[in-house]
C-alpha cells in the first residue's frame, strides 16, 4: 500500500497514440484527473470518482472529451486527491 500521495510521470513521454498515467493513493480519496492544453483549457477528464487506497493507472488516448484527436503539443495532467494536488507535463506527437 502506498505511504504517500504521488503523481508519476506519464509513460511513454513523448507519446503516440496512448500514454499511461500512474498515481498513488495512501487513503481512499475523491480523485479527479484532468488533462489540460497549454492555454489551460480542459481537454478531458480521465477520472472523477471516489477511489480506494492503492496504486492506480489511467490511460489517455490523445483524444478530447468529444472523441476528437488532439493536436501534437504539450499538455498538462493534474491530479486532485483529497488535499493533494500535483500537475505534470506530457508531450503528444502525431
N, C-alpha and C positions, 0 to 999 in steps of 0.2 A: 504494500500500500504506500503511495507517495506520502512524504512527510511535509511537503510544501507545495503551494500552487506554483505552476510553471507553464509557460507557453514556449514551445520549442520552435526552432527554425524549420520552415517547411522543407520537404524533400520530395523530388529534386528541386533545386533552385539555381538557375532559371529552369522553367518547366514548359512542357508542351506534350500532351494536351491536359494532363492532370497532375495534381500535387497533393501530398499528404500533410496535414497539419495535426501535430500531436500536442496534447496538453495534459497536465496532471491536476487532479483534484484530491486534496487530503481529506476533505469533508464533502458530504452531499451539499450541492450548491445549485442555485439558479444560474444557468450558463447561457451566455449569448456570445456567439462567434460570428463576426461580420466582416465582409471584405469591402474595402473602400478603394476608390481610384485616387490619383494624386491630387484631385480637386476636393477631396473629402466627401464625394458623393457615394452613397451606399450602393454597392453593386449587387451584393447577395448576402442573405442571412443563411449561414451554414448550420447554425444551431440556436435554438431559443427554447430551452426546456430545463426542468429540474433534472439533475443527473446525480447518481450515487457517486461516492468516492471511488477513485481509481484512475488508471491511465486511460485516456481516450484518444481517438484519432478520427479525423474527418477528412473527406476528400473534396477538393474543389476542381471542377472540370473546366474552369475558364469561361463559364457562362454566367450571364446576369440572371436576375430573378425572373425575367420573361423567357429565358432559354436561349437568348441570342449569344453568339460567341463574342467575348470581349476582345478588344484590340490588344496588340502587343504593347507592353509597357510595364511600368512599376505600379504595384498595388500594395495595399497595406491590409493586414488582418488584425483584428482587435478581439481580445478575449476579456469579457467581464464575467467574473465568477465570485459571488459573494462580495467581499471588499477588495478583491484582487482585480487589477486591470493592467493589461500589457498589450503593446502593439508591436508588430514586426513587419518587415518589408519583404516582398517577393517580386519576382520578375517573370512575366509571361512573354514567351517568344512564339509568335505564329509563323 
